[in-house]
Amino acid sequence: MPILNPNVTRLSAPPIPSVFAWGRAYDGSRGPMIDLSQAVPGYPAHPDMLRLLGQFAASPAYTGYGPIEGETVLRTAYAAHVSEIYGGEIKAGNIHITSGCNQAFAATAMAVAGPGETVLMSNPYYFNHETTFQMMGVRPRLVNCPAESGFLPDLADIAAAITHDVRALALVSPNNPTGAIYPEPLLEAIYDLCRERGIWLILDETYRDFLPDGMTRPHGLFARPGWQDTLVGLYSFSKSFCIPGHRLGAITAGEAVITEVAKVMDNLQICAPRSAQAAVAEALPMLADWREDNRREIGRRSDVLKATLGQGPWQIGAVGAYFAFVRHPFDSKSSAEVAERLAKESGILTLPGAYFGKGLDGYLRFAFANCDSETIALLGERLPVA
């Protein structure tokens, strides 16, 4: 048999199917399965969103190839949306639409780093980011984000990790897997450091629509003069619009970056799904109030989770947006062993902390946005203490 690419073969299999396999062994004795494994909205798309998707999917105007960078109508609408959020002046030329945020990350990674070069990541990290770099032959270098700091990085640690071969720093806020929200002053300091050291800051903000009450914006970096020379922002329409199956994401960057990303995208997919782009362009302003109601609902679910776990043996290390990073009480067990037991015996699907980096076997990721408040409250009686 011919040799396969070792950069791919050395990777572990996708983790979500293995967790679902544990769940299939559950006998139902504790009640219906509580699925905290995957970051999906636990409520359906708005009827107008579904209507628009059907309307544009049935149109012959969207059956052919479209612009590589995305439909002009969505790039324009999203640029205005981003400008409003961050207080900057973003143009359609700063936007590239992709097939989901994972593709946005992969295309950005290919545009900024090559084989043998290094990109910094936080530890914990989102596993698809790490495997993307591994497949590319790019070396990921981890900056530790300790539990005692709320899983936030220290600026001095980032500075110490930036060597001559580093091309970018990739961060996620609100964070996957921990839920930690990077404070605006910290993001400003990290941006300044990246600008000073001449590396890209890739900021994945897939979950920015679910900030807690009182946070009016994630940061003001897109209002900084010359942001195009340092910052690349990533986003997903999946969570806010409840359409993960339609695969739409976005890159916000300087036009020079967009030009390079288009070269990558022409070899990956040519264009993102066109009818979904047209639908989201109309839904973006139309469903603003509905999206705000959902933000509040996710906040309520977060509050229920915090109240349910309380001061018990299962301790929340960080929580925000869609996720909580929860310390389990079984010090002698690996996170995979604990997650498997929860799935098979308690009917609770979670992801092991070890899937997200080094030294994290004491934690599980709870993707609580997938469940309503009543279901989350059931965790108090299902989580084992011994």
FENRAKA-V320834 format. One line per field, one symbol per residue. ss: DSSP state (h for helix, s for strand, l for the rest). psi: psi as a letter, one per 40 degrees, with the letter a starting at -180 (. if undefined). A space follows every 10 residues. Layout:
# FENRAKA-V320834
ss->???
psi->???
This chain:
# FENRAKA-V320834
ss->lllllhhhhl llllhhhhhh hhhhllllll lllsslllll llllllhhhh hhhhhhhllh hhllllllll lhhhhhhhhh hhhhhhllll lhhhssssll hhhhhhhhhh hhlllllsss ssslllhhhh hhhhhhllss ssssllhhhl llllhhhhhh hllllsssss ssllllllll lllhhhhhhh hhhhhhhlls sssslllhhh llllllllll hhhlllhhhl sssssslhhh hllhhhllss ssllhhhhhh hhhhhhhhll lllhhhhhhh hhhhhhlhhh hhhhhhhhhh hhhhhhhhhl llllssssss llssssslll llllhhhhhh hhhhhhlssl sshhhhllll llssssshhh llhhhhhlhh hhllll
psi->hihihdddde iiihdddddd dddeeheede aihhhfdigi hfiiiidddd dddddddehe dfeaiahdei hddddddddd dddddeeagh ideehhhigi dddddddddd deiiheiihi iihiihdddd dddddeehhh hhhhgideef fiihdddddd ehadehdihh ihhiihedeh hhiddddddd ddddddefii hhhhfdfeef iiiehdidif deehhedded hhhiiheddd effdeeghii hhiidddddd ddddddeded iihddddddd ddddddfddd dddddddddd dddddddddb fadhhhdiii beihhhhieg deiidddddd dddddefhhi hideeeaiff eeiihhgeee iidddddedd edhie.
